[in-house]
Amino acid sequence: MTDRSYEQVSALLDNAINDSREQEQQLDTLLSDTEAQQAWGRYALIGRVMKNDATTQQPLDISAAVAAKISNEAQPGKVVQGRFGKQALQGWLRPAGSVAIAASVALVAVLSVQQTAPVVPEETAQPAFATAPIGGRNPVSYNTVLQSNEPTQAELAQQSRLLQSYMLDHQQQLQLSLQAQQLNENFETNTKTDEEPVENDQ
């Protein structure tokens, strides 16, 4: 049915057709067309609901209509996503894509470093099960010889000489800055005395 046909069915239901000949034609069309009869039934139900005349005793069976709609729908071969699903997917994929790119760059860097590093044979045999404790710390019962972190005499002497050279350099810089400051002060006082006008006794 066309939109015009639906309008004519609605006008017939509302008794809005003034011409008796046209009204008879619409009734004949209504009696012969099943789609027009279904539209008439829907419009009549809508009217009764709007006027609060609808009865609750009427059986509401929409199973045939739902089955017909399902059979007319396209097969789910191609899934169409709505706008919300697409936005949510894009919002999730962008950070994941960035992480994937960063991980692949890091993997290439690690592999290239491992390939270029020379292989040094190990002289000591490793235990069959080498485990690393969490946090990189050794267990309490692990017996190791701790090396002393105290500096040797030669290192202490070298640090002492370095400290003395820093102190001497600092003293020289202070003397130079004081001399430059005194020269500036002398220059300023000389220029001020030259600029003062000589008073004449008259």
Backbone as a ProteinNet text record, in pm:
[ID]
protein_1_A
[PRIMARY]
MTDRSYEQVSALLDNAINDSREQEQQLDTLLSDTEAQQAWGRYALIGRVMKNDATTQQPLDISAAVAAKISNEAQPGKVVQGRFGKQALQGWLRPAGSVAIAASVALVAVLSVQQTAPVVPEETAQPAFATAPIGGRNPVSYNTVLQSNEPTQAELAQQSRLLQSYMLDHQQQLQLSLQAQQLNENFETNTKTDEEPVENDQ
[TERTIARY]
83.8	0	87	36.1	106.8	62.5	130.8	94	-46.3	-78.3	-212.8	-319.7	-291.7	-389.6	-409.9	-300.2	-312.8	-394.1	-373.3	-449.2	-598.2	-628.8	-768.9	-834.9	-760.5	-814.2	-839.6	-746.8	-763.7	-882.4	-898.5	-1012.4	-1143.7	-1146	-1267.2	-1302.5	-1201.2	-1224.7	-1277	-1224.6	-1266.5	-1396.6	-1450.4	-1571.9	-1551.9	-1435.3	-1399.9	-1418.4	-1473.8	-1497.4	-1641.9	-1656.7	-1788.6	-1863.1	-1789	-1850.7	-1893.7	-2021.6	-2070.9	-2016.8	-1995.2	-1940.4	-1797.9	-1716.9	-1576.9	-1574.9	-1669.5	-1675.7	-1707.9	-1796.2	-1829.2	-1708.3	-1631.3	-1511.1	-1408.9	-1393.7	-1297.6	-1342.5	-1474.5	-1524.1	-1503.6	-1523.3	-1499.7	-1351.1	-1263	-1119.2	-1081.7	-1142	-1113	-1155.8	-1269.6	-1317.8	-1235.6	-1171	-1095.9	-945.4	-891.6	-746.5	-716.5	-638.3	-606.6	-512.9	-422.9	-330.8	-408	-507.8	-591.7	-672.2	-718.9	-792.5	-704.2	-576.6	-484.2	-457.9	-442.5	-422.1	-546.1	-666	-791.5	-795.1	-755.5	-756.1	-659.2	-540.6	-442.2	-492.5	-545.9	-594.9	-711.2	-798.1	-913	-864.6	-764.3	-709	-644.3	-571.2	-508.1	-614.3	-721.5	-829.3	-893.7	-918.4	-979.7	-887.9	-758.3	-663.2	-659.7	-662.1	-658.3	-785.4	-897.5	-1024.1	-1050	-955.7	-969	-1087.2	-1117.4	-1222.9	-1167.3	-1040.2	-981	-1012.4	-1042.5	-1070.7	-946.4	-928.9	-812.4	-839.1	-962.3	-997.1	-945.9	-908.2	-863.1	-728.7	-719.3	-590.5	-491.1	-373.1	-268.8	-167.5	-181.7	-93	-7.1	117	208.7	311.6	294	394.4	405.1	293.4	297.6	369.6	343.7	409.6	559.6	595.7	738.8	808.2	744.6	804.4	821.6	723.7	733.6	847	860.9	969.7	1106.2	1117.3	1245.6	1281.1	1181.5	1211.9	1248.4	1198.7	1231.1	1366	1420.8	1548.6	1662.4	1768.5	1886.2	1957	2024.6	2099.1	2215.8	2258.7	2364.2	2503.9	2519.4	2652.1	2737.4	2673.8	2745.9	2689.4	2770.3	2725.3	2744.9	2638.9	2644.4	2646.5	2749.3	2761	2699	2637.4	2580.9	2690.6	2650.4	2748.6	2815	2736.2	2793.3	2900.4	2874.8	2971.9	3099.7	3085.9	3203.7	3289.5	3225.5	3301	3369.4	3299	3359.8	3477.1	3462.5	3570.6	3690.8	3666.1	3777	3845.9	3766.8	3825.7	3912.6	3883	3960.8	4079.6	4064	4169.3	4286.2	4261.4	4371.4	4479.3	4445.4	4551.3	4616	4536.6	4592.9	4688.1	4653.4	4741.4	4872	4863.6	4984.8	5076.6	5017.1	5096.4	5159.9	5086.5	5139.6	5257.3	5246	5355.7	5478.4	5458.2	5571	5636.6	5556.1	5611.6	5691.1	5643.1	5717.6	5847.8	5848.4	5973.3	6073.5	6024.5	6112.8	6167.8	6085.7	6130.3	6239	6221.1	6322.9	6453	6442.6	6562.7	6636.2	6563.3	6625.8	6690.8	6620.4	6676.7	6800.9	6801.1	6917.7	7037	7013.4	7123.2	7178.4	7090.8	7137.2	7217.2	7182.5	7253.9	7390.6	7404.4	7531.9	7626.6	7577.7	7664.3	7749.6	7879.6	7965.3	7929.9	7944	7913.7	8039.9	8033.4	8147	8117	8203.4	8175.4	8193.1	8104.2	8109.4	8203.5	8281.3	8377.5	8318.3	8223.8	8166.1	8039.1	8012.8	7892	7776.2	7663	7543.3	7464.6	7396.6	7313.7	7199.7	7146	7041.1	6915.2	6881.9	6764.9	6810.1	6824.1	6863.5	6736	6709.1	6590	6632.5	6561	6588.1	6478.1	6512.4	6409.1	6338.5	6218.8	6140.5	6207.9	6216.8	6277.2	6427.2	6487.4	6630.4	6713.5	6654.3	6730.2	6755.2	6864.4	6900.1	6832	6801.2	6742.8	6843	6792.1	6876	6978.8	6940.5	7030.2	7133.5	7133	7225.9	7363.3	7461	7595.6	7676	7706.4	7789.5	7893.2	8000.1	8104.8	8079.1	8052.9	8025.7	8156.4	8163.2	8283.5	8271.8	8381.5	8384.6	8373.4	8293	8276.5	8365	8453.9	8541.8	8650.4	8682	8784.3	8925.3	9012.5	9151.3	9228.8	9353.1	9438	9465.2	9487.2	9515.9	9395.5	9274.5	9154.3	9134	9162.5	9150.5	9248.1	9370.1	9470.5	9429.6	9377.7	9335.3	9218.6	9123.8	9011.8	9060.1	9156.3	9210.9	9277.4	9359.3	9423.9	9319.4	9217.6	9112.8	9039.6	9011.1	8944.5	9031.4	9161.8	9252.6	9259.1	9260.8	9266.4	9137.6	9024	8898.6	8901.7	8954.3	8960.6	9051.9	9167.7	9259.9	9195.3	9130.1	9064.3	8955.2	8882.1	8777.9	8837.5	8947.4	9013.3	9059	9115.6	9161	9043.5	8931.7	8814.2	8760.6	8764.2	8719.8	8809.4	8940.5	9033.6	9012.2	8992.2	8970.5	8840.3	8735.8	8609.2	8618.9	8693.7	8711.5	8791	8892.6	8972.7	8887.1	8803.8	8718.7	8618.6	8568.3	8473.6	8540.5	8664.8	8735.9	8766	8800.9	8827.1	8700.8	8586.4	8460	8426.7	8449	8420.2	8511.9	8639.1	8733.3	8694.9	8653.2	8616.8	8493.2	8397.2	8274.7	8304.6	8390.1	8421.1	8499	8588.3	8664.4	8572.6	8477.5	8387.9	8295.9	8258.7	8172.4	8247.6	8373.6	8450.9	8481.3	8496.3	8523.1	8398.9	8281.8	8157.7	8112.6	8161.2	8116.6	8170.9	8086.8	8133.9	8221.4	8315.1	8404.8	8336.3	8329.5	8261.8	8358.4	8313.6	8398.1	8364.9	8468.3	8449.5	8432.1	8319.6	8295.8	8246.4
-119.7	0	124.3	225.4	353	439.8	548.4	641.6	698.2	720.2	772.5	671.6	542.6	439.6	437.6	451.3	455.2	576.9	689.5	810.1	790	721.6	698.5	604.2	501	410	487	574	653.4	748.6	808.9	900.4	823.3	701.7	620.5	583.9	551.3	515.5	635.4	754.1	874.6	933.1	868.5	914.3	1056.6	1078.8	1211.1	1222.1	1119.2	1125.1	1173.2	1287	1347.7	1290.9	1253.7	1203.7	1058.5	1027.7	892.4	792.6	836.5	748.4	707.6	804.6	775.4	687.5	708.1	626.8	480.9	459.5	323.5	256	332.3	275.8	234.3	317.1	286.3	163.6	148.4	30.4	-95.2	-85.7	-200.4	-239.2	-139.2	-165	-227.7	-179.7	-232	-378.3	-413.1	-550.4	-647.1	-598.8	-688.6	-693.9	-595.1	-587.5	-624.6	-730.9	-774.6	-677	-616.6	-519.5	-397.2	-355.7	-243	-281.8	-407.4	-453.6	-452.1	-492.7	-489.7	-346.5	-255.5	-114.6	-61.6	-98.6	-58.1	-105.8	-231.2	-286.1	-212	-181.1	-107.3	32.9	99.7	235.8	235.1	135.1	126.7	102.2	15.5	-10.7	114.7	188	312.3	411.2	420.6	512	472.9	341.7	297	321.4	299.7	323.4	471.2	555.7	699.9	748.4	680.2	718.6	638.2	555.2	467	370.1	330.2	233.2	94.6	77.9	-51	-152.7	-273	-378.6	-463.1	-510.9	-595.2	-739.8	-770.4	-908.2	-949.1	-854.1	-888	-960	-1073.4	-1143.2	-1067.2	-1054.9	-984.4	-1087	-1128.2	-1230.3	-1166.3	-1141.5	-1080.8	-1180.2	-1306.1	-1405.6	-1422.3	-1418.5	-1433.6	-1316	-1194.8	-1076.6	-1078.2	-1121.4	-1128	-1233.5	-1349.6	-1455.7	-1409.2	-1335.7	-1285.4	-1185.2	-1096	-997.2	-1065.5	-1168	-1238.5	-1310.6	-1371.1	-1443	-1346.9	-1222.8	-1124.4	-1057.1	-1068.2	-1002.4	-1074.5	-1000.2	-1056.4	-1151.6	-1247.9	-1344.3	-1272.3	-1318.3	-1247.6	-1272.8	-1273.9	-1291.7	-1167.5	-1054.6	-928.1	-857.2	-840.1	-776.2	-626	-552.6	-406.6	-354.2	-274.9	-218.6	-80.6	-50.5	82.7	183	306.3	411.6	392.5	347.6	331.7	224.6	112.7	3.9	43.6	120.3	161.7	257.7	352	446.4	377.2	283	211.3	127.7	68.1	-13.2	73.2	191.5	280.2	331.7	363.4	411.4	306.4	179	71.1	34.1	43.3	-0.5	97.6	226	322.2	302.2	294.9	270	133.2	33.4	-100.1	-100.3	-27	-17.1	53	157.7	228.6	137.5	60.4	-32.8	-139.3	-187.7	-290	-236.1	-112.5	-52.5	-35.5	14.3	33.6	-100.1	-203.4	-334.9	-391.6	-371.4	-424.9	-348.2	-217.4	-140.3	-186.5	-209.3	-257	-395.4	-482.1	-616.2	-609.7	-523.9	-509.6	-457.4	-361.3	-306.8	-413.5	-492.2	-597.4	-702	-743.3	-845.4	-794.5	-669.9	-617.6	-603	-566.9	-556.4	-694.2	-792.2	-927.5	-987.3	-954.6	-1009.9	-945.5	-817.9	-749.6	-768.7	-810.9	-828.4	-953.8	-944.3	-1062.2	-1166.2	-1290.3	-1399.3	-1434.2	-1422.2	-1452.7	-1585.2	-1687.3	-1814.5	-1800.4	-1862.4	-1856.9	-1966	-1928.7	-2024.8	-2104.1	-2046.3	-2116.2	-2185.7	-2296.9	-2372.8	-2314.6	-2298.6	-2245.7	-2361.9	-2340.2	-2447	-2481.5	-2601.6	-2648.2	-2563.8	-2526.5	-2443.1	-2310.8	-2211.1	-2078.3	-1995.9	-1956.5	-1875.3	-1738.8	-1640.8	-1504.7	-1465.1	-1422.5	-1382.1	-1255.7	-1234.1	-1117.5	-993.1	-892.6	-767.2	-766.3	-874.4	-878	-892.3	-928.3	-942.1	-1088.7	-1112.5	-1249.3	-1290.7	-1417.5	-1462.6	-1450.9	-1454.3	-1437.5	-1549.7	-1669.6	-1783.6	-1793.8	-1704.3	-1708.5	-1661.6	-1745.7	-1713.9	-1648.4	-1524.2	-1452.3	-1371.7	-1344.8	-1262.4	-1120.1	-1033.4	-894.5	-819.8	-747.7	-668.9	-536.1	-489.6	-364.8	-248.2	-152.3	-34	80.4	54.3	159.4	188.5	318.7	353.5	313.7	288.3	252.6	380.7	363.5	478.9	563.3	498.1	571.8	655.6	599.2	673.4	792	772.1	881.6	994.2	959.3	1060.4	1137.6	1067	1132.6	1227.4	1185.6	1272.3	1395.6	1377.1	1489.1	1590.7	1542.9	1633.7	1708.4	1638.5	1700.6	1808.3	1780.1	1877	2000.9	1980.5	2094.2	2180.3	2116	2195.5	2276.3	2221.2	2295.6	2415.6	2395.3	2503.8	2616.3	2581	2683.2	2760.3	2689.5	2754.3	2849.9	2808.7	2892.7	3020	3007.2	3123.7	3221.3	3168.6	3255.4	3329.7	3260.3	3323.9	3435	3413.1	3516.4	3639.8	3616.9	3730.9	3809.8	3740.1	3810.3	3890.9	3834.9	3908	4029.6	4017.7	4133.3	4243	4205.6	4305.1	4375.4	4298.9	4359.8	4454.5	4418.8	4504.3	4634.8	4627.3	4747.6	4837.5	4779.5	4860.8	4934.3	4867.9	4932	5047.6	5026.2	5133.1	5252.3	5226.4	5336.6	5411.2	5339.1	5401.7	5490.1	5443.4	5520.1	5647.7	5638.5	5759.5	5858.5	5812.9	5903.1	5973.4	5902.6	5966.2	6066.7	6042.8	6136.8	6266.3	6254.7	6376.5	6455.9	6391.2	6464	6537.1	6486.7	6546.6	6663.6	6675.5	6783	6917.3	7019.4	7151.5	7222	7296.2	7369.7	7501.2	7531.2	7653	7770.6	7880.1	8001.7	8095.3	8153.9	8249.5	8387.9	8444.3	8578.4	8670.5
0	0	0	-61.7	-66.7	50.5	67.7	175.3	152.2	26.7	-6.5	34.2	16	52.6	203.5	278.3	424.2	468.5	401.8	435.8	408	297.5	263.9	364.5	411.3	512.7	641.9	679	800.5	788.2	670	648.7	653.7	598.7	603.6	747.1	826.4	966.5	1045.3	1014.5	1086.1	1029.6	925.5	858.1	806.1	743.5	693.8	543	478.1	333.8	313	244	225.9	104.7	4.1	-118.4	-97.4	-118.2	-93.6	-195.2	-317.3	-419.4	-383.1	-343.2	-302.5	-179.2	-89.1	32.5	-1.7	-98.1	-140.9	-205.6	-283.9	-347	-239.7	-138.9	-32.2	46.7	67.1	137	53.4	-74.8	-163.4	-162.2	-165.3	-161.3	-27.7	78.6	211.8	224.3	164.9	173.7	89	-15	-103.2	-72	0.5	25	171	189.1	326.4	397	322.6	384	433.9	357.1	399.9	523.1	529.5	647.8	772.4	756.4	871.3	916	819.4	854.3	926.5	877	941.3	1086.2	1108	1244.2	1335.6	1283	1364.7	1397.8	1296.4	1320.4	1418.7	1408.3	1499.5	1642.5	1658.2	1791.1	1849.2	1765.7	1811.6	1857.9	1780.8	1818.4	1949.8	1969.5	2095	2214.8	2194.7	2303.9	2339.6	2238.8	2265.1	2336.4	2310.4	2375	2502	2543	2658.9	2645.1	2523.4	2497.8	2470	2474.4	2439.3	2548	2507.5	2603.7	2622.9	2743.2	2771.3	2736.5	2695.1	2663.2	2526.2	2443.1	2308.5	2315.7	2246.3	2244.9	2157.4	2207.7	2134.5	2087.8	1964.1	1908.6	1800.9	1834.8	1738	1688.9	1723.7	1686.5	1535.6	1465.1	1319.2	1255.4	1306.3	1250.3	1277.5	1398	1432.2	1347.5	1329	1246.9	1102.9	1050.9	912.9	900	998.4	994.3	1001.3	1087	1100.5	972	906.4	782.4	670	674.3	570.9	592.4	711.8	739.8	669.5	642.4	578.1	673.5	615.4	696.1	764.1	881.1	955.5	900.3	769.6	710.3	727.9	714.9	729.9	851.7	954	1077.4	1063.3	1086.8	1079.3	1221.6	1250.7	1385.2	1387.9	1499.9	1517.9	1550.5	1564.3	1591.9	1727.4	1827.3	1961.4	1961.8	1895.5	1893.3	1822.3	1715.2	1639.5	1721	1790.3	1871.9	1988.1	2050.2	2162.1	2113.5	1995.1	1939.5	1905	1845	1811.7	1936.7	2039.8	2164.8	2230.7	2207.4	2266.8	2179.2	2046.6	1956.1	1948.5	1960.5	1946.9	2052.9	2182.6	2280.9	2262.9	2227.3	2207.3	2088	1983.3	1867.1	1901.5	1982.8	2024.6	2106.1	2195.7	2276.3	2187.5	2088.8	1999.2	1918.4	1871.4	1795	1883.7	2005.8	2097.4	2131.9	2151.6	2184.2	2067.8	1945.5	1831.2	1809.8	1833.9	1822.6	1928.2	2050.7	2157.3	2124.9	2067.1	2030.1	1924.2	1824.4	1719.3	1779.8	1871.7	1934.6	2014.7	2092.1	2173.4	2084.7	1980	1891.4	1818.4	1776.4	1706	1799.7	1926	2022.5	2054	2066.8	2098.4	1983.5	1861.2	1747.8	1730.2	1767.8	1748.5	1866.5	1981.7	2098.3	2080.9	2113.2	2100.8	2208.2	2170.3	2262.2	2339.3	2470.3	2556.5	2626.3	2609.8	2676.3	2827.1	2898.7	3044.1	3095	3194.6	3249.7	3364.3	3434.1	3548.5	3506.5	3565.7	3535.4	3615.1	3550.5	3615.7	3676.3	3786.1	3841.8	3746.3	3761.8	3672.4	3686.3	3808.3	3830.7	3889.8	3806.2	3853.1	3869.4	3989.3	4014.3	4064.1	4023.2	4068.9	4165.9	4285.6	4381.2	4334.6	4383.1	4345.4	4400.9	4318.2	4360.7	4344.5	4297	4272.7	4399	4508.9	4633.7	4663.6	4728.8	4764.3	4893.7	4909	5035	5149.1	5270	5388.5	5399.2	5363.2	5378.9	5267.9	5174.8	5062.5	5110.1	5099	5148.4	5036.9	5054	4958.5	5034.6	4967.1	5025.3	4978.4	5072.8	5038	5020.4	4911.6	4886	4959	5006.4	5080.2	4982.3	5016.9	4933.7	4980.4	5075.8	5125.3	5022.4	5001.9	4903.4	4952.7	4858.3	4891.1	4921	4967.6	5000.5	4876.3	4763.3	4639.5	4598	4611.6	4576.6	4671.2	4800.4	4895.9	4864.1	4828.5	4795.6	4670.2	4571.5	4448.5	4475.2	4559.2	4594.1	4670.3	4757.4	4833.6	4740.5	4644.2	4548.5	4464.4	4422.3	4341.9	4421.2	4547.5	4634.1	4654.9	4675.3	4693.8	4567.1	4450.7	4326.6	4309.2	4348.4	4341.8	4435.6	4555	4652.3	4603.1	4545.4	4493	4377.7	4291.6	4178.5	4228.2	4329.9	4387.2	4447.7	4519.6	4578.9	4470.2	4361.6	4253.5	4189	4170.3	4111.7	4201.9	4334.8	4427.6	4420.8	4414.8	4407.7	4279.6	4167.9	4040.8	4043.4	4102.5	4106.7	4198.6	4310.3	4398.4	4329	4254.3	4182.9	4076.6	4006.6	3904	3967.7	4083.8	4153.8	4197.8	4248.7	4291	4172	4058.7	3939.4	3895	3899.5	3860.9	3954.6	4085	4180.9	4158.1	4131.9	4105.9	3979.3	3877.7	3750.8	3769.3	3847.5	3870.1	3949.4	4050.5	4128.9	4043.8	3957	3869.8	3770.9	3716.3	3619.4	3686.4	3812.2	3882.9	3914	3952.5	3985.2	3859.4	3747.3	3622.4	3575	3604.7	3557.6	3644	3769.7	3857.4	3806.5	3796.9	3745.9	3851.1	3805.1	3893.3	3931.5	4060.6	4109.1	4102.3	4050	4039.8	4156.5	4211.9	4322	4261.5	4268.7	4214.1	4318.6
[MASK]
++++++++++++++++++++++++++++++++++++++++++++++++++++++++++++++++++++++++++++++++++++++++++++++++++++++++++++++++++++++++++++++++++++++++++++++++++++++++++++++++++++++++++++++++++++++++++++++++++++++++++

